[in-house]
Amino acid sequence: MHLQKLSVGSEGIDTLAEWQRLVVRRRKARGLSPVHEHVTRMFPKQVEALLDGGSIYWVIKGQIQCRNKIIGLEEKRGNDGIRRCSILMEPGPVAVIPAPRRPFQGWRYLKAEDAPQDLTEATGGVELPAELRRKLTDLGAW
């Protein structure tokens, strides 16, 4: 089981990766583990399934474009006392074959069989440059 989430404000995988590097640097400066963290209001009910190889698939500009593997879910309470979920992930997004998605709020579950394939798997292990990925996506090659 996976999650899908809008990456609001990201222009592409590169800008999401830069944001994630900033989050990791801030966590390390506070003496925390060097992982990416995303805090969301709703706590998933399918915790075991998500921790068994699940990822967050990021929707950028109307398409799932990349993912981060989920490595932990922790409860957090803000100063307002509201329960939140801290989703801990391996840093550095992994590009996937783009898949269109309509806008939605929060996050949604994504079944493993519906998740897009990693781009390196589809290209035989070759890492495509960001500009070439963008052009192929714009041309609808995926």
N, C-alpha and C positions, 0 to 999 in steps of 0.2 A: 504494500500500500504506500502511496506517495501523497504529497500535498502539491497543490498548484497555488501560486500567489502572484498578484500583480507587483511588478517592481516599479512603483510610481516614481517618476523623475528620471529613470534610466533612459539613456538614448540608445544603448546597446550593451552588449556583454562587457565591453571595456569599461564603461562608466559604472556598471554594477560591480565589477571586479575592484575598481578603485574605491568605491564605497565600502566594500567588504574589507579591503586592506586597512582602511581608516578605523573601522570597528575593531579589528584585531589589534591594531596598534594601541587603541584606547584601552582595551581589555588588558593587554600586557602591561601598560603603564600603571594600571590599578592592581597589578599582581595576580590577575586572573589568567586562565588558560588561553593559549593563542588560537581560539576558534572563532568562527563568525557566529554572531548571535542576532536573532531577530525576535523581538517581543511582540506578541499579539494578544488580543483580549480573550479570545476563545481558546480553551484547552481541548485538544483532540481527545476523542473517546477511544480511538483505536491506537493507543500508545504502543502496545507490543508489536503490532503490524508495522508501524512506522519505524520502530527501532530495529526491525529485522530487515535492514537493507533499504529503507525508504529514503527518499530525497524530496527536496522542495524543487519543483519545476517553476522557473521564473517566467512570467509573461511580460514581455517587453514590446511595446508598440503593437499590440494585438496578436502576438505570436509567442508561444513557448519557445524560448531560444537557448536556455541553459538550465542547469540544475546544480544543487549542492547536496551532498549526502548528509542526512540527519544523523547526528551521533548522540543526541540527548534532548530530553524535554524536562524542563524544571519549572516548578511553580514559583511565581514572583508575586509580591504584593507591593503596589505602589504606595506613595505617601497618602493617597486617597483611600487606601484599604481594599481596593478592587483587585481580585485575583486575576493574574495574567499568566501567559505561557511564554517562557523563554525557550526558543527553539535553537539548539546548538548544532552547528554544522561544520563540516570540513571547509576550510577557507579555499577560495579559488573556484569560480564556477566552471562547470564542464559543459561545453557546447553540445547541443543536441540538434537533430534535424528539426527545423522550425515547423511548428504546428499552430494553426490559427486558433485563437480563443477570443471570445467576446468579453467585454469588461464585466467585472463582478466585484463585490466587496468582500473583504476578509480573505479567507483561504477556502479552498475546496479540496475534497479528496480526489485522488486520481488513481484509478486501478492500474496495477502493474502492466496489464495487457494493453492499456490505452496510452501508456507513457511513450513519448518519442524516443527513438534509438539515439545513443550517443553518436555524435558526428564522426569521431575517430573510428568507430566500429563501421560506420557506413562508407568511410573513405579508405578502408583497409589500413588503418593506423596512422594515416597521414593527417597532420594538424594543418588545417587551412588557415591562411592569414585572415585577419578580421575583415579587411577590405574585400577580399574574394568571397568570404561568407556573405557579406552584405549584398554584393552584386548578384550572387546566385539566389539569395532570398528575394531580392527585388525582381529578378527575372522569373521567379516562380519555379525554379529548378527543383525544389524539394517537393 
